[in-house]
Amino acid sequence: MGMPLIQREVTWDSYEREFKQAVAELKQKGVEGVVFGDIDLQEHRDWIERVCSELEVKPIMPLWGEEPERILTAFVDCGFEAVVVTAKAGFFDQKWLGRKVDHRLIKELDTLDIHICGEKGEYHTFVTDGPLFKKRIDITNSRKELREGYWFLDILGYEMVAK
């Protein structure tokens, strides 16, 4: 069984500081660019471009400007698996936590007044399997918790399982 994942409070300042530190360490190992999954929020793109410029690395944004529903559908169709681990309480209840991202979930998301990919922080996912993975991640123990207007699936235990 894997170790529990530890959560701690993260602010934008601490996030940026830790991100820059991690990228600086990777640059020493030859990394020249950073891939981001942002789709269409200009504020996020501006942050990415500013930080990458400061770090002198190339920002790579392969999803930028793509149609959100097509992205999510392609993710599922390519064989990736993910579960919902965070959901904004104003849009979702705790029943969404732990749900697998599949075509049924995509159809439900499309009926809500949100960005279907959660681009504005409506929800977040955790990828547990995909065609590139040697093993899949099985969540063996978790708890649901409401904090600061968001439902969280705290992952307390997991196993790495051969495919």
C-alpha positions as CSV (number, residue, x, y, z in Angstrom):
1,M,0.0,0.0,0.0
2,G,1.2,3.5,-0.8
3,M,1.8,6.3,1.7
4,P,-1.0,8.7,2.4
5,L,-0.9,11.9,0.3
6,I,-0.3,14.9,2.5
7,Q,-2.3,18.1,1.9
8,R,-1.2,21.5,3.1
9,E,-2.4,25.1,2.5
10,V,-1.1,26.6,-0.6
11,T,-1.3,30.3,-1.5
12,W,-0.6,31.8,-5.0
13,D,2.7,33.3,-3.6
14,S,3.9,30.0,-2.2
15,Y,2.7,28.1,-5.4
16,E,4.7,30.4,-7.6
17,R,7.8,30.3,-5.4
18,E,7.7,26.5,-5.2
19,F,7.0,26.2,-9.0
20,K,10.0,28.4,-9.8
21,Q,12.2,26.5,-7.5
22,A,11.2,23.1,-9.0
23,V,11.7,24.5,-12.6
24,A,15.1,25.9,-11.6
25,E,16.2,22.5,-10.4
26,L,14.9,20.9,-13.6
27,K,16.8,23.5,-15.7
28,Q,20.0,22.3,-14.1
29,K,19.2,18.8,-15.5
30,G,18.7,20.2,-19.0
31,V,15.0,21.0,-19.1
32,E,14.3,23.8,-21.5
33,G,10.5,23.9,-21.6
34,V,7.4,23.3,-19.4
35,V,4.1,21.8,-20.7
36,F,0.8,23.3,-19.4
37,G,-2.7,22.0,-19.8
38,D,-4.4,25.4,-19.9
39,I,-7.1,25.9,-22.6
40,D,-8.6,29.3,-22.7
41,L,-8.1,31.5,-19.6
42,Q,-6.0,34.5,-20.7
43,E,-5.1,35.2,-17.0
44,H,-3.5,31.8,-16.7
45,R,-1.6,32.2,-20.0
46,D,-0.3,35.6,-18.9
47,W,1.0,34.0,-15.7
48,I,2.6,31.1,-17.6
49,E,4.3,33.4,-20.0
50,R,5.6,35.8,-17.3
51,V,6.9,33.0,-15.1
52,C,8.5,31.1,-17.9
53,S,10.1,34.3,-19.2
54,E,11.6,35.0,-15.8
55,L,12.9,31.4,-15.7
56,E,14.1,31.5,-19.3
57,V,12.2,28.3,-20.2
58,K,9.8,27.8,-23.1
59,P,6.1,27.5,-22.2
60,I,4.4,24.7,-24.2
61,M,0.6,24.9,-24.3
62,P,-0.7,22.2,-26.7
63,L,-4.3,22.5,-25.6
64,W,-4.5,26.3,-25.9
65,G,-7.5,27.4,-28.0
66,E,-8.8,23.9,-28.5
67,E,-12.5,23.1,-28.1
68,P,-13.0,22.0,-24.4
69,E,-15.5,19.2,-24.9
70,R,-13.4,17.7,-27.7
71,I,-10.4,17.7,-25.3
72,L,-12.2,15.9,-22.5
73,T,-13.8,13.4,-24.9
74,A,-10.4,12.6,-26.6
75,F,-8.9,12.1,-23.1
76,V,-11.5,9.4,-22.4
77,D,-11.4,7.9,-25.9
78,C,-7.5,7.6,-25.7
79,G,-7.9,5.3,-22.7
80,F,-7.0,7.7,-19.8
81,E,-8.8,7.4,-16.5
82,A,-9.2,10.0,-13.9
83,V,-11.4,10.7,-10.9
84,V,-12.8,13.9,-9.5
85,V,-10.9,14.9,-6.4
86,T,-12.0,18.5,-5.8
87,A,-15.4,20.1,-6.6
88,K,-16.6,23.6,-5.9
89,A,-19.5,23.3,-3.5
90,G,-21.5,26.0,-5.3
91,F,-21.8,23.7,-8.3
92,F,-21.4,20.1,-7.0
93,D,-22.2,18.0,-3.9
94,Q,-19.9,15.4,-2.3
95,K,-21.3,12.7,-4.5
96,W,-19.1,14.0,-7.4
97,L,-16.0,13.1,-5.5
98,G,-14.3,9.9,-6.7
99,R,-16.4,9.8,-9.9
100,K,-14.7,8.5,-12.9
101,V,-14.3,10.8,-15.8
102,D,-16.2,9.1,-18.6
103,H,-18.7,9.9,-21.3
104,R,-21.6,9.9,-18.8
105,L,-19.8,12.4,-16.6
106,I,-19.0,14.6,-19.7
107,K,-22.7,14.7,-20.6
108,E,-23.6,15.7,-17.1
109,L,-21.0,18.4,-17.0
110,D,-22.3,19.8,-20.3
111,T,-25.7,20.5,-18.7
112,L,-24.1,22.6,-15.9
113,D,-23.3,26.3,-16.2
114,I,-19.5,25.7,-15.9
115,H,-16.4,25.3,-18.0
116,I,-16.7,21.6,-19.0
117,C,-13.0,21.0,-18.4
118,G,-13.1,22.9,-15.0
119,E,-10.8,25.6,-16.4
120,K,-12.1,28.1,-13.9
121,G,-11.5,25.8,-10.9
122,E,-15.0,24.3,-10.8
123,Y,-13.5,20.8,-10.3
124,H,-10.1,19.1,-10.4
125,T,-9.2,15.5,-11.3
126,F,-6.5,13.0,-10.5
127,V,-5.3,10.8,-13.4
128,T,-5.1,7.2,-12.2
129,D,-4.4,5.3,-15.5
130,G,-3.6,5.8,-19.1
131,P,-1.9,4.2,-22.1
132,L,1.5,5.7,-21.1
133,F,1.4,4.3,-17.5
134,K,3.2,1.1,-16.6
135,K,0.9,0.7,-13.6
136,R,-2.5,2.0,-12.6
137,I,-3.2,3.7,-9.3
138,D,-6.0,2.2,-7.2
139,I,-7.3,4.5,-4.5
140,T,-7.8,2.2,-1.5
141,N,-8.7,4.7,1.2
142,S,-10.1,8.2,1.1
143,R,-12.4,10.6,2.9
144,K,-14.6,13.4,1.7
145,E,-14.3,16.8,3.3
146,L,-15.7,20.3,2.8
147,R,-13.2,23.1,3.2
148,E,-13.4,26.7,2.2
149,G,-16.2,26.2,-0.3
150,Y,-14.8,23.1,-2.0
151,W,-15.3,19.4,-1.6
152,F,-12.1,17.5,-1.4
153,L,-11.4,13.8,-1.8
154,D,-8.4,13.3,0.5
155,I,-6.5,10.3,-0.7
156,L,-5.3,8.4,2.4
157,G,-4.1,5.2,0.7
158,Y,-3.4,3.8,-2.7
159,E,-1.8,0.9,-4.5
160,M,0.2,0.7,-7.7
161,V,-1.2,-2.2,-9.7
162,A,0.4,-3.9,-12.7
163,K,-1.7,-3.8,-15.8
